[in-house]
Each structure stands twice: as structure tokens, then as C-alpha cells.
Amino acid sequence: MTCYVNGQTIDTTVGEHLPIWRSTSPFWDVSRHTCFGISPPGKVDPAKLGAPRLGADRSTVQVTLWSFRMRAEILTIGNELCRGDIVDANSAHLAELLGELEITTHWMTSCKDDRDDITSALTQAIARTDLVVCSGALGPTDDGVMVRLVARLAGVATVIDGPSGLRVPSGARVYPNVAGVTPGFEVPIRGVPVVCLPDVPSELHAILEASLTQRFAELREAAGSFVRRAHRTIRVFGCSESQVAQACEDLAPFFGASVHHQVRFPEILVKLAVIDPVDHADMRRHIEIDHKLQARLGGYIHGGGNEPLVERTVRRLIEAGRTVATAESCTGGMIGELLTRRPGSSRTFLGGAIAYSNAEKTRQLGVRPETLAAHGAVSEATVREMAEGARARFGADFAVAASGIAGPDGGTPDTPVGTVWLALASAAGVTTKQLGLPGPRDQIRTLASWWAVKLLHDAV
């Protein structure tokens, strides 16, 4: 028989023993992969694993393979987390980063900023994982609780870190904080690396980017994790999650890759991971998947990597030396806000007009009263004149305009809530687009603003 496992075809016969990789290293965990089309088995004791087992109809074989991946636990500390006052975004960010590095997060734990609770949670994490990443209970206002607890568990004293002037465990690997005062640090406890970071998201992100992404990869390599994947992220905007899921559903088994999607509103990220790439095979498979997705999702794909649509659009405008202005009604300045998020946006964004009433559309943008009387504020004719007026008044290369009904009231049978007209004016003329957007008021306005940026993106 032929089995398709982890992107590879394995020819075998019923009852044949397949090679099984084993290790007693505490850094490796076991994750089972089985042939496609065979029902998932029950739990298997690795110590009792033997030859592939016959299926119920004695015509199929369940093939069990083993791969080794470093296990991690994320421990976030804070009374406000346990009260539900704030959302634990740090855990999500850390888990995503570790996953991209092929380190599996098995547990996410939160506890109060209490000495006994932290000790209990940290001791448990060290006992069951290969890497512990902590966030919280650090800093000048936390009285060094985490530093003293970690030092005590590691059996070392605390010392002053020269650059920060704060205490860290003796012998710790210190990670400077370029976005704040409190550094991160790493200490081995019973052979398990324990990484402690401040809980301010901007500081945590800065330390991860500057020092720890590479360090986590080093720890994985030192652990002997042999799984290798080539990663790629494709960014999608303008279609539904179900459309993306349908476009991706048959790609993984065909190309021997992991393909999944993640909603990061209002974008959707399609994440590809080619398993065990050899030579340039990973690149070829990525290209093949790209071609499939392009054929299925077409103009909804706008780029890849870590650059969202808005940042990509502004960067391209700056690089092209082109300028832009906005004319907004229902979005109330949200398009302008998006276009000015990026540092240096003053090199491309000239200004905008928020013309909510018909009178202001005429006064600020030169929309003709007869156009408004004949077609209404939410119409193709009106947004055309809004965009043309903004481009002329600001002297911009591009001008984008939006007018719509964001709700919850104001809709009619002919122009229901969610109807939005967009226009983009340039030297090449005016492009318009009509949208029928779902959801509550804030969602409609957000989607309309992003669609306006998408029009601009496609024109640059």
C-alpha cells in the first residue's frame, strides 16, 4: 500500500515495520502523524509503540511517525489579568512567535502577582516543559519579586545590572530593553531555560525583536529539534474568511505543506509552512501554492510578510514620491488616520476634508448642489466630485473619497445600511467602487476606510 505522511509518499506492505524515531531528551516532545483518510486513533503510549496496526477492515494500515519539537509554557503575571481588567495580548504574541520558530506552546498560565502563586506556577512549568517564558512582576515598581523568586529557584544571588541599575539573578543572560528601563533576563533552572520579560507590550515586543527571536532559535537547535519548515505569510483583504478557507482547503495534502489562515481584522493572514524543506524544494512548493492562491483569491492578495495593507500602501507612496489627499463623509477622518500612522507619512499625505453635511461637501470640495439633489450624498456621482475637488484643492497626485450609510439607521430599500461609494481621482481619471458592507457601524466604517486604502494601493 501507499501512505501519504507529512508530505511524503511511503510505500509499505501490511504488517511491515516502519522506522520510528525515539529520544529520551527532556527537550523533545512527541507529536503523532497518521496517514490521511484513516480515523484518528486513541491515545498511544510511546513506550508500547510497535508496528503499524491493521485497520478494522484489515486493508488499511495506521502509520505512526514521531517528530520532536521543543515544548514551551507561557506564564503571565498580574492581578489585573486575573480580574479580567485587561486582555492577555502578550501570551498570544509570544505563542505566535514561538510557533513560527517551531516551538510548541503547550500551556498558557496566568497567576496573580503573589509570591506563593508565582512560585507554584513557575515550579509546575519547569517540571513539565523545555522552555518557560514569563511576562510580568518585573520593574522598578514591582519590588524585584520575580527577580528574587527566580534567583532563589536557580540557587543564585541577585546582582545589579550595570546598564539598567536594576537587580537580576547572578549569572543571568540579560536582554536590554530599548523601549524602556526594565531588562529581560534568562536563567536555567533544573536545566530548563526560564526567560523573564516586562509586561508592557511595547517593551516586550522590543526585547523579543532585538534579542530573543534569535535566542529562541538557538535554544531549539541546542535541544536537538530536527523539524524544519520554511514559512511564508500571505496577506488578504476584501473577502470573507469562508472564501479564504475554501481556497486553502485542499492545498496542504497536495503540496505536503501546512496551510492555515488567521483572521487579523480586517485582514486575513494565510500562513504556509513547508515541512522538512530540502534544497530549493521549499521555494518551489511555495511558488506552486502562491499560484494556486492567486488563481483562487485574485486581487484580494495584496502582499506578504509582516507588512499590513496600510503600511505597505504608505511605503509605496513615499517610495514613488506621490502625494495623496482625502475627502471623507461616513468615515469621518478614519482614512486620513490610517494614512498617517506610519512615521514619515508627511512626505505623502497632504491633508483631508471631513465633509459630513451636503453643505460642507459643496463648500469644502465643490460638489455641485444639483448633483446632490439629483443623486444624493451616497452616490457615484457625488463621490466622483468629492475626489476631484479634494485633488484640485490640495494639489495632490491622488485623492480618495468616501460617502455611505454606516447605520444603524438612515438606510432605505434602495440604499440600505452598509452601502458605501468610494472614488479615487488621479491624473488618469476617476475610479469608483460601490460596497455593500455587513456588521455594526464601527465595522462598516473600518472596512470602508480600508477599502479606500486598497483602491489607493492598487493605483500606486
C-alpha positions in Angstrom: 0.0 0.0 0.0 1.0 3.7 -0.3 0.7 6.1 2.6 0.9 9.8 2.4 2.6 11.2 5.5 3.9 14.6 6.2 4.1 15.5 2.6 6.0 12.3 1.7 4.8 9.1 0.0 5.7 5.9 1.8 5.3 2.6 0.1 4.8 -0.3 2.5 3.0 -3.6 2.9 0.6 -4.7 5.6 2.4 -5.7 8.7 5.7 -4.0 7.7 7.6 -2.2 10.5 8.3 1.4 9.6 11.3 3.3 11.2 10.3 5.0 14.4 12.5 7.8 15.9 12.8 7.8 19.6 14.6 10.0 22.1 14.6 10.4 25.9 15.8 14.1 25.7 13.6 16.3 28.0 13.7 18.9 25.3 11.7 16.9 22.8 8.1 16.2 22.8 6.3 13.6 20.7 3.6 14.5 18.2 1.9 11.8 16.2 1.1 12.0 12.5 -1.0 9.4 10.7 -2.0 8.6 7.2 -4.6 10.7 5.5 -8.0 9.0 5.3 -7.6 6.9 8.4 -9.6 7.6 11.5 -7.7 9.2 14.3 -6.6 6.6 16.9 -6.9 6.7 20.6 -4.1 7.8 22.8 -0.9 5.8 22.3 1.7 5.1 24.9 5.1 5.8 23.3 6.7 3.1 25.3 4.3 0.5 23.9 4.5 1.7 20.3 5.2 -1.1 17.9 4.5 -2.0 14.3 1.7 -0.3 12.3 -1.6 -1.8 13.2 -4.2 -3.2 10.8 -7.4 -1.3 10.3 -10.7 -2.7 11.2 -11.2 -3.9 7.6 -7.7 -5.4 7.5 -7.0 -3.4 4.3 -5.5 -0.2 5.7 -2.6 0.4 7.9 -2.3 3.1 10.5 1.3 4.5 10.2 2.6 6.3 13.2 5.6 8.5 12.9 7.4 10.7 15.5 8.8 14.1 15.3 10.5 16.1 18.1 9.6 19.6 19.0 10.6 21.8 21.9 7.7 22.4 24.4 7.1 25.8 26.0 4.9 27.3 28.6 4.0 31.0 28.8 3.4 32.4 32.2 1.8 35.8 32.5 1.6 37.5 35.9 -0.6 40.3 37.1 -3.6 40.9 39.3 -5.4 42.8 36.5 -5.1 39.7 34.3 -6.8 37.5 36.8 -9.5 40.1 37.4 -10.3 40.3 33.7 -9.5 44.0 33.6 -7.2 43.6 30.6 -6.8 41.1 27.8 -3.7 39.0 27.8 -2.2 40.0 24.4 1.3 39.1 25.5 0.6 35.4 25.6 -0.9 35.4 22.1 2.1 37.3 20.7 4.6 35.0 22.4 2.8 31.9 21.3 2.7 33.1 17.7 6.4 33.9 17.7 7.3 30.5 19.2 5.1 28.7 16.8 6.9 30.3 13.9 10.1 29.1 15.3 8.8 25.5 15.6 8.5 25.6 19.4 5.1 24.3 20.5 3.3 26.2 23.3 1.6 23.5 25.4 0.4 25.7 28.2 -0.5 29.3 28.8 -0.9 30.1 32.5 -1.8 33.4 34.3 -1.5 34.0 38.0 -1.8 36.8 40.5 1.2 39.0 41.4 1.6 36.9 44.6 4.8 35.3 45.8 3.3 31.9 46.5 1.2 31.8 43.3 4.2 32.7 41.1 6.4 30.1 42.8 3.7 27.4 42.4 3.1 28.3 38.7 6.8 28.6 37.8 7.7 25.3 39.6 5.0 23.5 37.7 6.0 25.0 34.4 9.7 24.0 34.9 8.7 20.4 35.7 6.7 19.8 32.5 8.3 21.9 29.7 11.6 22.6 28.0 11.2 26.4 27.9 9.4 28.8 30.2 8.7 32.4 29.1 7.3 34.8 31.7 5.8 38.2 31.5 5.2 40.5 34.5 6.3 41.1 38.1 9.4 42.9 36.8 10.4 46.5 37.0 11.1 49.4 39.5 7.5 49.3 40.9 7.4 45.5 41.5 10.0 45.4 44.2 12.0 42.8 42.4 9.6 40.0 43.2 10.2 38.0 40.1 14.0 38.5 40.3 14.2 37.2 43.8 11.9 34.2 43.2 13.8 33.1 40.1 17.2 33.6 41.8 16.0 31.5 44.7 14.8 28.7 42.5 18.0 28.8 40.5 20.1 28.8 43.7 21.9 32.0 43.0 22.2 35.5 44.5 21.0 38.7 42.9 23.3 41.4 41.4 23.0 44.9 40.0 22.8 45.0 36.2 25.1 47.9 35.3 23.2 49.4 32.3 19.7 49.4 33.9 20.7 49.7 37.6 18.2 47.0 38.5 18.8 43.7 40.1 18.9 40.4 38.1 19.9 36.9 39.1 23.6 36.3 39.2 24.9 34.7 36.0 21.7 35.6 34.1 21.8 36.3 30.4 20.5 39.9 30.3 18.4 41.3 27.4 18.5 45.1 27.1 15.2 47.0 26.9 15.5 49.5 24.1 11.9 50.7 24.7 12.0 51.1 28.5 14.1 50.6 31.7 13.5 47.1 32.9 15.6 44.5 31.0 14.6 40.9 30.4 16.8 38.0 31.5 17.3 34.3 31.1 18.3 31.8 33.8 18.4 28.0 33.7 16.5 26.3 36.4 17.0 22.5 36.7 18.2 22.5 33.0 15.1 24.5 31.7 15.7 28.0 30.3 13.4 30.5 32.1 13.1 33.8 30.3 11.5 36.7 32.2 10.2 39.8 30.4 8.4 43.0 31.4 4.7 43.0 30.8 4.4 46.4 28.9 3.6 45.1 25.4 5.8 47.7 23.6 8.8 46.7 25.8 8.2 43.0 25.5 8.0 43.3 21.7 11.2 45.4 21.6 13.2 42.8 23.6 11.8 40.0 21.5 12.7 41.7 18.2 16.2 42.8 19.4 17.4 39.7 21.1 15.1 36.8 21.8 13.9 35.7 18.4 17.4 34.5 17.5 17.9 33.2 21.1 14.8 31.0 20.9 16.0 29.5 17.7 19.4 28.8 19.3 17.7 27.1 22.2 15.6 25.0 19.8 18.8 23.9 17.9 20.6 23.1 21.2 17.6 21.0 22.2 18.1 18.9 19.0 14.8 19.6 17.5 15.1 18.4 13.9 11.8 19.6 12.4 12.5 22.1 9.7 9.9 24.3 7.9 10.1 27.1 5.5 7.5 29.8 6.4 5.6 32.3 4.4 2.7 34.6 5.2 0.3 35.9 2.5 -1.9 38.8 3.4 -5.5 39.0 2.1 -8.1 41.8 2.3 -11.6 42.2 0.9 -13.0 38.7 1.0 -14.6 36.6 3.7 -13.0 34.1 6.0 -15.0 31.3 4.4 -13.7 32.2 1.0 -10.1 32.0 2.2 -10.8 28.7 4.0 -12.3 27.2 0.8 -9.3 28.5 -1.2 -6.9 26.8 1.2 -8.7 23.6 2.0 -7.0 21.2 -0.5 -3.5 22.7 -0.7 -1.9 21.1 2.4 -2.1 17.4 1.4 -1.4 18.1 -2.3 1.8 20.1 -1.7 3.0 18.5 1.5 2.7 21.7 3.5 0.9 23.2 6.4 -1.6 25.8 5.3 -3.9 27.7 7.7 -5.4 31.1 8.0 -5.7 33.6 10.8 -8.2 36.5 11.0 -6.4 39.7 12.0 -9.3 42.1 11.3 -9.8 43.5 8.8 -7.1 41.4 7.1 -6.8 37.6 6.9 -3.3 36.0 7.0 -2.7 32.8 5.1 0.3 31.0 6.7 2.3 28.4 4.8 4.9 26.1 6.2 6.7 23.6 4.0 7.8 20.7 6.1 11.4 19.5 6.1 12.5 21.5 3.1 15.4 20.1 1.1 17.5 22.2 -1.2 15.1 24.5 -3.1 12.1 22.3 -2.8 10.5 24.6 -0.3 10.7 27.5 -2.6 9.2 25.5 -5.5 6.3 24.4 -3.3 5.7 28.0 -2.0 5.6 29.2 -5.6 3.1 26.4 -6.6 0.9 27.3 -3.6 1.2 31.0 -4.5 0.0 30.3 -8.0 -3.0 28.3 -6.7 -4.0 31.0 -4.2 -3.6 33.8 -6.8 -5.9 31.9 -9.1 -8.5 31.5 -6.4 -8.3 34.7 -4.5 -7.1 37.0 -7.2 -7.0 40.7 -6.3 -7.7 40.1 -2.7 -4.0 39.2 -2.1 -2.0 42.4 -1.6 1.3 41.3 -0.2 3.1 39.1 2.4 5.2 39.1 5.5 4.6 41.4 8.4 3.6 44.5 6.4 -0.2 45.2 6.6 -2.0 46.8 3.7 -2.0 50.3 5.2 1.8 50.4 5.9 2.5 48.8 2.5 0.4 51.5 0.7 2.1 54.4 2.5 5.5 53.0 2.0 4.9 52.6 -1.8 3.5 56.2 -2.0 6.7 57.5 -0.3 9.0 55.5 -2.5 7.1 56.6 -5.6 7.2 60.3 -4.5 3.4 60.6 -4.9 1.1 62.6 -2.7 -2.5 61.9 -1.5 -5.4 63.8 0.0 -8.8 62.6 1.4 -12.4 63.6 1.2 -14.5 61.8 3.8 -18.1 61.7 4.8 -19.2 58.5 6.6 -15.6 57.5 7.6 -15.2 60.8 9.5 -11.4 61.1 9.1 -10.6 57.4 9.5 -8.9 57.1 6.1 -6.6 60.0 7.0 -5.8 58.4 10.3 -4.8 55.2 8.5 -2.6 57.1 6.1 -0.8 59.0 8.8 0.0 56.1 11.2 3.4 55.4 9.7 6.3 57.7 10.6 7.3 59.8 7.6 3.8 59.9 6.2 4.0 63.7 5.9 6.1 63.1 2.8 3.0 61.7 1.1 -0.2 62.9 2.9 -1.1 66.5 2.2 -4.4 66.8 4.1 -8.1 65.9 4.1 -11.6 67.3 4.3 -14.3 65.8 6.5 -17.4 67.0 4.8 -20.3 65.3 6.6 -23.2 67.5 5.5 -24.2 68.3 2.0 -23.5 72.0 2.5 -19.9 71.1 3.5 -19.5 68.9 0.5 -20.3 71.9 -1.6 -18.3 74.4 0.4 -15.1 72.4 1.0 -15.0 70.2 -2.0 -17.0 71.9 -4.7 -19.7 69.2 -5.1 -22.5 70.8 -7.2 -25.8 71.2 -5.4 -27.6 69.8 -8.5 -25.5 66.6 -8.2 -26.6 66.2 -4.6 -30.2 67.0 -5.4 -30.3 64.5 -8.3 -28.3 61.6 -6.9 -28.0 62.1 -3.2 -24.9 62.2 -1.0 -24.4 58.4 -1.2 -23.9 58.0 -4.9 -21.2 57.5 -7.5 -21.7 61.0 -8.9 -21.2 62.6 -5.6 -18.0 60.7 -4.6 -16.6 61.5 -8.0 -16.9 65.2 -7.4 -15.6 64.8 -3.9 -12.5 63.1 -5.1 -11.9 65.5 -7.9 -12.5 68.5 -5.6 -10.0 67.2 -3.0 -7.4 66.5 -5.6 -7.7 70.0 -7.1 -7.8 71.9 -3.7 -4.9 70.0 -2.2 -2.8 69.7 -5.3 -2.3 66.0 -4.7 -1.4 63.2 -7.1 -4.2 61.1 -5.7 -7.4 61.9 -3.8 -9.7 59.3 -2.3 -13.3 59.9 -1.3 -15.9 58.0 0.7 -19.6 58.5 1.3 -22.0 56.0 2.7 -24.6 54.9 5.3 -22.9 53.4 8.3 -26.1 52.9 10.3 -27.7 51.8 12.4 -30.4 53.9 10.8 -30.6 56.1 7.7 -30.9 53.2 5.2 -33.6 52.9 2.6 -34.7 49.9 0.4 -32.7 51.3 -2.5 -29.7 52.4 -0.3 -29.5 50.1 2.7 -27.2 50.4 5.7 -23.7 49.3 4.7 -23.9 51.0 1.3 -20.7 52.9 0.6 -19.4 54.6 -2.5 -15.6 55.2 -2.9 -13.8 57.2 -5.6 -10.1 57.6 -6.4 -9.0 60.6 -8.5 -5.7 60.8 -10.3 -4.2 62.2 -13.5 -5.5 59.0 -15.2 -9.1 59.9 -14.3 -11.6 58.7 -11.6 -12.1 55.2 -10.4 -15.2 54.3 -8.3 -16.3 51.4 -6.3 -19.6 50.5 -4.6 -19.6 48.4 -1.4 -22.3 46.6 0.5 -20.7 46.1 3.9 -22.0 43.9 6.8 -22.0 44.5 10.5 -22.4 47.3 13.0 -21.5 50.9 12.5 -17.9 50.7 13.6 -17.2 47.7 11.4 -18.7 49.3 8.3 -16.6 52.5 8.8 -13.4 50.5 9.4 -14.0 48.3 6.3 -14.9 51.3 4.2 -11.6 53.1 5.2 -9.5 50.0 4.4 -11.2 49.6 1.1 -10.3 53.2 0.3 -6.7 52.4 1.1 -7.0 49.3 -1.1 -8.1 51.5 -4.0 -5.1 53.7 -3.4 -2.7 50.7 -3.1 -3.8 49.2 -6.4 -3.3 52.6 -8.2 0.3 53.3 -6.9 
